[in-house]
Amino acid sequence: MELSVWTNNKSVTLSFDINIKGEIICAAYDPERENTEYFNRLIIEDGHYEFNLPKSPKLLKVLILEVNEGHQKETNKFIVRNVRLGKLSKRQLIIDADTKEFLDFAQQFSLIAGYSKPGNYYSKNRKFLIQYMQAIGKKDDTPCRIHKLTGIIDVSKNWFNTIPIPGRIALLTHEFAHNNLDNEYEIDIDKLSEQEYNEYINKIEKEADENALQLYIGLGYPKVEWIYTWTHIFKGNDSQLDRLRNSDNKLSIM
């Protein structure tokens, strides 16, 4: 099943009621742009569902497919009712001019990343730079990273092509938080034991998550997609599950 919803590039909340038998995938995308998903969510029970869209295309396509033994296929095992567009509800975000410039830049880049070529992308006042490359290193095992001294953010196109727009925002705000919002610690890393070093890294990563999450939620992006993003990034990495649980706990009080 496919729905066509005229969102007209506005900030909106899409909602509908659904009755299902089994599990379904609900994904929304821009039909005129490749690799431009606005959400991709698993639904496993009947209910009322809402999808926040701080950014939207002119026409949003919503694809609903049954999940059967790991495969997605068209089906009639669900009923969708009361499809509506409403005003996006979000909390007031109090930020300085530099943070606003970055958030505007991060959102714009996230919208175009799926169909844009590798290269250098600058924010409006050229304060921030994303080096968009096909892959980061030979292993390409990270979607993005920030250079501590320069503040330049490297982004892997291979990764971003597979991540919906909210996930791209989550990743970029996390990198931004490392250089611009996190506390600075006077510490000699070379003198740390392996355990102390791992604890230190875990601490600063959690801090970046928490600060980035404040920005992400403040922009109006969905909480569910935040968790989806980190689950995708951490897949197969048990050592990061504690970090994911930390994000989940923070979300429960927002």
C-alpha positions, 0 to 999 in steps of 0.5 A, spaced: 500 500 500 502 506 498 499 513 500 500 520 497 500 526 502 501 533 500 506 536 505 508 542 501 515 542 504 512 544 511 513 542 518 508 537 520 506 531 524 503 525 520 498 521 523 493 515 522 490 509 525 492 502 523 489 495 524 494 489 522 495 482 522 502 481 524 508 486 523 509 491 517 514 496 515 512 503 514 516 508 510 516 515 508 520 518 502 521 523 497 519 520 490 523 525 486 529 524 490 533 517 491 535 515 498 531 520 501 527 517 507 523 521 512 522 515 517 522 507 516 519 504 522 516 497 524 509 497 527 507 490 530 500 492 533 494 496 532 494 503 534 494 510 533 501 512 530 504 519 529 510 521 525 514 528 526 516 531 520 520 538 522 522 537 514 518 535 509 518 534 501 512 537 497 509 530 496 511 525 501 510 517 499 508 513 505 509 505 503 506 500 508 509 493 507 508 486 511 514 483 514 513 476 513 519 471 515 524 477 514 521 479 507 517 485 505 511 484 501 505 488 499 499 485 503 492 486 505 493 484 512 492 491 515 487 497 515 489 504 515 484 509 517 484 517 519 490 519 515 491 526 517 496 532 517 497 536 523 501 542 526 508 539 528 509 540 536 516 541 539 519 545 545 522 551 544 530 551 543 534 556 546 541 556 542 546 561 540 547 563 533 553 558 532 549 552 534 543 555 530 547 556 524 550 548 525 543 546 526 540 549 519 546 546 516 545 539 518 538 539 516 539 542 509 545 537 508 541 531 511 535 533 506 540 532 500 545 527 502 542 521 499 543 524 492 549 529 492 556 527 490 562 527 495 565 534 496 566 539 501 559 542 503 559 549 507 554 552 512 551 559 510 556 563 513 562 558 512 563 557 519 562 549 519 564 544 513 562 537 512 567 533 508 562 528 504 566 522 502 564 515 499 567 512 505 571 514 511 577 509 511 578 502 508 574 499 513 568 505 512 566 502 519 563 509 522 558 514 518 561 520 521 567 523 525 569 530 527 576 533 527 578 535 534 582 541 532 579 544 526 571 542 527 571 539 520 566 533 520 567 527 515 561 524 513 561 517 509 556 517 503 555 509 503 553 510 510 548 516 509 545 513 503 542 508 508 540 512 514 533 516 514 533 523 515 532 523 522 538 519 523 543 523 519 541 529 524 542 525 530 549 523 528 551 530 526 548 533 532 552 528 536 559 530 532 557 537 533 556 536 541 563 533 541 567 540 539 561 545 541 557 543 547 561 537 551 565 539 557 573 539 557 577 535 561 584 536 563 587 529 562 593 526 560 590 520 555 597 517 555 597 516 562 591 512 563 590 504 563 586 501 558 580 500 563 581 508 565 581 510 557 575 506 556 571 509 561 573 516 559 571 514 552 564 512 554 563 518 559 565 523 553 560 519 548 554 519 553 555 526 554 555 528 547 549 523 546 545 527 551 547 534 549 545 532 541 539 529 544 537 535 547 538 539 540 535 533 536 528 533 540 528 540 540 528 541 533 522 536 533 525 529 530 522 523 533 524 519 539 523 512 536 528 514 530 533 516 535 533 509 538 533 506 531 539 510 529 544 508 534 541 501 534 543 500 527 550 503 528 551 499 534 549 493 531 553 487 533 557 491 538 555 489 545 560 494 548 555 500 546 549 497 548 550 501 555 550 507 551 544 505 547 540 504 554 542 511 556 539 514 550 533 510 552 533 512 559 534 520 557 528 519 552 523 516 557 523 523 561 523 528 555 
